[in-house]
Amino acid sequence: MEHQGIQGYRSVRALTCDALRRAIIVGEYQPGERLKEQDLAARFGVSATPIKQALQQLASEGLVESSPRRGSWVSEKIDSTIAETGLLRSALEGLAAHLAARKATADDKRRLAEQLALMRELTESGDLAGATEANTRFHEMIHELSANYPLQQMLSVVKSFAEATREKTLLRPNEAQIGLEEHEGVLEAIEEGDPALSRERMERHVIRSAQLEAHRTK
């Protein structure tokens, strides 16, 4: 796989961290494998500083371990960390859907339906990257409709795990269509103003997706 220098409007530190997180979660680096700063800097086209910062951040997330003598390596407990984070994310996403069903206006529901229609169009056209982006935005809109700042902050911490594997998960046979149908169910419950059903459907969707994410590519 060819890796280009990391560019964009976000900081080099954040982009480097996102790229390394994804590489670890999808299995490009295995549990216990050494993460050499020089090699990582060459791979991602950055200096040593953002690599050091990324390793520190990922250590705080439980994906990386380090010691003065050994350096850094992928945590041996990474699979359980991913699975447990998925459970946490399902609870948070479920609560966001619950609150969205209670608070969404008719205009909010219309915009959410339009976003789902876009996701359906991109999925059916085979635009995986576009469908992935639309998928992420659909979830973000529900977070916003929850109108609960502490909840949104907590979701921002765990969503990186979902973003790191969402596109790869959608490559699985029938997964894009299954996910689309689950999103349609969540929208339907929000449109009906049913908080309990919205929460139940969102939690079930996220837990199922998280189980796929936990089985990283070997």
C-alpha positions as CSV (number, residue, x, y, z in Angstrom):
1,M,0.0,0.0,0.0
2,E,1.3,3.4,-1.0
3,H,1.1,6.1,1.7
4,Q,1.3,9.7,0.8
5,G,2.2,12.6,3.1
6,I,-0.7,13.6,5.3
7,Q,-2.3,16.9,4.4
8,G,-5.4,18.8,5.1
9,Y,-7.0,21.6,7.1
10,R,-6.7,19.7,10.4
11,S,-3.4,19.7,12.3
12,V,-0.6,17.4,11.3
13,R,-0.8,15.9,14.8
14,A,-4.5,15.1,14.5
15,L,-4.2,13.7,11.0
16,T,-1.2,11.6,11.9
17,C,-3.1,10.2,14.9
18,D,-6.1,9.4,12.8
19,A,-4.0,7.6,10.2
20,L,-2.1,5.5,12.7
21,R,-5.3,4.7,14.7
22,R,-6.9,3.4,11.6
23,A,-3.8,1.3,10.6
24,I,-3.8,-0.3,14.0
25,I,-7.5,-0.9,14.3
26,V,-7.9,-2.5,10.8
27,G,-5.0,-4.8,11.6
28,E,-2.1,-3.4,9.6
29,Y,-0.1,-3.7,12.9
30,Q,-0.7,-6.7,15.1
31,P,-0.9,-7.0,18.9
32,G,2.5,-6.8,20.3
33,E,4.1,-5.4,17.2
34,R,6.7,-2.7,17.7
35,L,5.9,0.8,16.4
36,K,9.2,2.4,15.5
37,E,9.0,6.1,15.3
38,Q,11.4,6.4,12.4
39,D,9.5,3.9,10.3
40,L,6.2,5.5,11.1
41,A,7.5,9.0,10.2
42,A,8.6,7.7,6.8
43,R,5.4,5.9,6.2
44,F,3.1,8.9,6.9
45,G,5.5,11.5,5.6
46,V,5.8,13.5,8.8
47,S,8.5,14.4,11.3
48,A,9.1,12.5,14.5
49,T,7.2,15.0,16.7
50,P,3.6,14.2,15.5
51,I,4.5,10.5,15.6
52,K,5.5,10.9,19.3
53,Q,2.3,12.8,19.9
54,A,0.1,10.3,18.1
55,L,1.7,7.4,20.1
56,Q,0.9,9.2,23.3
57,Q,-2.7,9.8,22.3
58,L,-3.2,6.2,21.2
59,A,-1.7,5.0,24.5
60,S,-4.3,7.0,26.3
61,E,-7.0,5.2,24.2
62,G,-5.6,1.8,25.1
63,L,-4.4,0.9,21.6
64,V,-0.7,1.4,22.3
65,E,1.7,0.5,25.1
66,S,5.1,1.8,25.8
67,S,8.1,1.7,28.1
68,P,11.5,3.6,28.2
69,R,13.4,0.5,27.2
70,R,11.1,-1.2,24.7
71,G,9.7,1.9,23.0
72,S,6.1,1.5,21.8
73,W,4.0,-1.4,20.5
74,V,0.4,-2.3,19.7
75,S,-1.4,-3.3,22.9
76,E,-2.0,-7.0,23.4
77,K,-5.5,-6.1,24.6
78,I,-6.5,-4.2,21.5
79,D,-9.3,-6.5,20.4
80,S,-11.1,-6.3,23.8
81,T,-10.5,-2.5,23.8
82,I,-12.2,-2.2,20.4
83,A,-15.1,-4.4,21.5
84,E,-15.6,-2.6,24.8
85,T,-15.4,0.8,23.1
86,G,-18.1,-0.4,20.7
87,L,-20.4,-1.2,23.7
88,L,-19.7,2.3,25.1
89,R,-20.4,3.9,21.8
90,S,-23.7,2.0,21.4
91,A,-24.9,3.3,24.8
92,L,-24.0,6.9,23.9
93,E,-25.4,6.7,20.3
94,G,-28.6,5.2,21.7
95,L,-29.0,8.0,24.2
96,A,-28.4,10.5,21.4
97,A,-31.2,8.9,19.3
98,H,-33.5,8.9,22.3
99,L,-33.0,12.6,22.9
100,A,-33.2,13.4,19.1
101,A,-36.6,11.6,19.0
102,R,-37.8,13.9,21.8
103,K,-36.4,17.1,20.5
104,A,-36.4,17.0,16.7
105,T,-38.6,19.4,14.9
106,A,-40.4,18.7,11.6
107,D,-37.6,20.5,9.8
108,D,-34.9,18.5,11.7
109,K,-36.6,15.3,10.6
110,R,-36.8,16.5,7.0
111,R,-33.1,17.2,6.9
112,L,-32.3,13.9,8.5
113,A,-34.5,12.1,5.8
114,E,-32.6,14.0,3.1
115,Q,-29.3,12.9,4.5
116,L,-30.5,9.3,4.5
117,A,-31.7,9.6,0.9
118,L,-28.2,10.8,0.0
119,M,-26.7,7.8,1.8
120,R,-29.1,5.5,-0.1
121,E,-28.2,7.1,-3.5
122,L,-24.4,6.8,-2.8
123,T,-24.7,3.3,-1.6
124,E,-26.7,2.1,-4.6
125,S,-24.3,3.9,-7.0
126,G,-21.4,2.0,-5.4
127,D,-19.7,5.2,-4.2
128,L,-18.2,3.7,-1.0
129,A,-16.2,6.8,0.1
130,G,-19.3,9.0,-0.4
131,A,-21.6,6.6,1.4
132,T,-19.1,6.3,4.3
133,E,-19.0,10.1,4.6
134,A,-22.8,10.4,4.4
135,N,-23.1,7.6,7.0
136,T,-20.8,9.5,9.4
137,R,-22.8,12.7,8.8
138,F,-26.1,11.0,9.5
139,H,-24.8,10.0,13.0
140,E,-23.4,13.5,13.6
141,M,-26.8,15.0,12.8
142,I,-28.4,12.8,15.4
143,H,-25.7,13.8,17.9
144,E,-26.5,17.5,17.1
145,L,-30.3,16.9,17.5
146,S,-29.7,15.5,21.0
147,A,-28.8,19.1,21.9
148,N,-26.8,17.7,24.9
149,Y,-23.3,19.2,24.9
150,P,-21.7,16.7,27.5
151,L,-23.1,13.8,25.5
152,Q,-21.7,15.3,22.2
153,Q,-18.3,15.6,23.9
154,M,-18.3,12.0,25.0
155,L,-19.3,10.9,21.5
156,S,-16.5,12.9,19.9
157,V,-14.0,10.8,21.9
158,V,-15.3,7.4,20.8
159,K,-16.4,8.2,17.2
160,S,-12.7,7.9,16.0
161,F,-13.0,4.1,16.5
162,A,-16.0,4.0,14.2
163,E,-14.5,6.3,11.6
164,A,-11.3,4.2,11.5
165,T,-13.1,1.1,10.3
166,R,-16.4,2.2,8.8
167,E,-15.3,2.2,5.2
168,K,-13.6,-1.2,5.6
169,T,-16.7,-2.6,7.3
170,L,-18.9,-1.5,4.4
171,L,-16.8,-3.5,2.0
172,R,-18.2,-6.7,3.6
173,P,-20.8,-8.5,1.4
174,N,-24.3,-7.0,1.9
175,E,-23.1,-4.8,4.8
176,A,-23.8,-1.5,3.0
177,Q,-27.4,-2.5,2.4
178,I,-27.9,-3.9,5.9
179,G,-26.5,-0.8,7.5
180,L,-28.7,1.4,5.3
181,E,-31.8,-0.6,6.4
182,E,-30.8,-0.2,10.0
183,H,-30.4,3.6,9.6
184,E,-33.9,3.7,7.9
185,G,-35.3,2.0,11.0
186,V,-33.7,4.6,13.3
187,L,-35.0,7.5,11.2
188,E,-38.5,6.0,11.2
189,A,-38.5,5.8,15.0
190,I,-37.2,9.4,15.3
191,E,-39.9,10.6,12.8
192,E,-42.5,8.9,14.9
193,G,-41.2,10.6,18.0
194,D,-40.6,7.3,19.8
195,P,-37.5,7.8,22.1
196,A,-37.4,4.2,23.4
197,L,-37.6,2.6,19.9
198,S,-35.1,5.1,18.5
199,R,-32.6,4.2,21.3
200,E,-33.2,0.4,20.9
201,R,-32.7,0.5,17.1
202,M,-29.6,2.7,17.3
203,E,-28.0,0.6,20.0
204,R,-28.7,-2.6,18.1
205,H,-27.2,-1.1,14.9
206,V,-24.0,0.1,16.7
207,I,-23.4,-3.1,18.6
208,R,-23.7,-5.2,15.4
209,S,-21.3,-2.8,13.6
210,A,-18.9,-2.9,16.6
211,Q,-18.8,-6.7,16.5
212,L,-17.6,-6.5,12.9
213,E,-15.0,-3.9,13.8
214,A,-13.6,-6.0,16.6
215,H,-12.7,-8.7,14.0
216,R,-9.9,-6.8,12.5
217,T,-8.2,-7.7,9.2
218,K,-5.3,-10.1,9.9
